[in-house]
């Protein structure tokens, strides 16, 4: 009874004797698993070493050499390699001097010096040929004149802008009076070098009905001319015209 341990509610006996019978089997299984695990780990280790060696073989190596190992440099006096030309070279047919007998050469022939050639006048060309040498007796000085008709958007530098001398009130259109319309019109005026309006263009308008009246009034204005370097210049200016019924 001391060597047997019974399991309650079981018909089979289970004790030290049965455990001793299972020990060799469990020991073999555990040992086999341990061996397989260690073999697997060793294989992984050697495989990693083998892959590392392949990576090291692909690394470029740098060899350090001394000047004495490089040898003498190539000579600079060596002729460059010649390029072979296939086929025969054709001799030029133009510009080859042809020898003449000495008897045909004039013994009195002389060559003019550069000074003598410079003193010789050019050949005379008859009228109507359209070519020949032209002699300029004096310098021609061309002065750039001021633009009398500058473009509307062109910037014209001025030191003094025009000032209104004569101001004309625009005529209020009858149709606008009957319609009880009011508004403003901004007119661009081209002031000439004499201070007179040369052109008038509507730049902005509240009502188209006032445009012509504003242009007519602008063309009757008078200005002092704009100055640049103490000289009058043509320039564009903007003049507003106000149309109000209260003032009529």
C-alpha positions, 0 to 999 in steps of 0.5 A, spaced: 500 500 500 505 504 501 508 503 494 501 504 490 497 511 489 490 510 487 486 515 483 479 516 486 473 514 482 478 510 477 478 503 475 486 503 473 491 504 478 497 509 477 503 510 481 510 510 481 511 504 477 507 507 471 511 513 472 518 509 471 515 506 465 514 513 462 520 516 464 525 513 458 520 515 453 519 522 455 526 523 456 528 521 449 522 525 446 525 531 450 532 530 448 530 529 440 527 536 441 533 539 444 538 536 439 534 538 433 533 545 436 541 546 437 542 543 430 537 548 427 540 554 431 548 552 429 545 552 422 542 559 422 549 561 425 553 558 420 549 561 414 549 568 417 557 567 417 557 565 410 552 570 407 556 576 411 563 573 407 559 574 400 557 581 402 565 582 404 567 579 397 563 585 393 566 590 397 571 594 392 578 594 395 582 600 395 590 599 394 595 604 396 601 605 392 607 609 392 610 614 387 615 609 386 611 604 384 607 608 379 613 608 374 615 614 369 609 619 366 608 619 359 612 624 355 609 630 353 613 630 346 611 624 343 607 625 337 599 624 337 597 618 333 596 619 326 589 618 323 589 614 317 586 617 311 583 612 306 584 613 298 588 618 294 588 625 296 586 630 290 591 635 289 588 642 289 587 645 282 586 653 284 591 657 287 597 653 284 602 658 282 605 657 275 612 659 273 613 663 267 619 665 263 623 670 265 623 674 258 615 675 259 617 679 266 617 686 266 624 689 269 620 695 270 615 693 274 614 695 282 610 694 287 606 700 291 607 701 298 601 702 303 602 709 304 602 710 296 596 706 296 592 710 301 594 716 297 590 714 291 583 716 290 578 710 290 575 709 283 570 714 280 563 711 279 558 714 274 551 716 277 545 711 277 550 705 278 548 705 286 555 703 288 562 706 290 565 709 295 562 715 299 566 720 302 563 724 308 566 731 309 563 732 316 560 729 321 552 728 321 549 729 328 542 727 329 538 729 335 532 725 338 526 729 338 521 728 343 515 724 341 509 728 340 504 722 340 506 718 346 502 712 347 497 712 352 500 707 357 507 709 355 511 712 361 513 719 359 518 722 365 517 729 366 519 734 372 513 738 372 506 736 370 501 740 366 497 745 370 490 747 367 489 754 365 482 754 362 477 750 364 471 749 361 464 746 364 461 740 360 454 741 357 449 737 361 445 732 356 438 734 356 436 726 356 440 725 362 436 731 365 430 728 364 432 722 366 434 725 373 441 722 372 448 724 375 455 721 374 462 722 373 467 721 367 474 720 367 477 723 361 485 722 358 487 728 355 494 728 351 497 735 352 501 737 347 508 741 347 504 747 346 499 745 352 493 744 347 489 738 348 490 733 342 486 727 343 481 725 349 479 718 351 474 716 356 478 712 361 472 711 366 465 713 366 459 712 371 454 713 365 455 712 357 450 718 356 456 723 359 462 721 355 461 725 349 459 731 353 466 730 357 470 729 351 467 735 348 469 739 354 476 736 355 478 738 348 476 746 350 481 745 356 488 749 356 494 747 360 501 749 361 506 744 358 509 738 361 517 740 362 523 735 362 530 738 362 527 744 361 523 742 355 516 742 353 514 734 352 507 731 350 504 727 356 497 724 358 493 727 363 487 724 367 481 730 368 475 728 372 468 731 370 462 731 375 455 731 372 450 733 378 443 736 377 444 741 383 449 745 380 444 746 374 
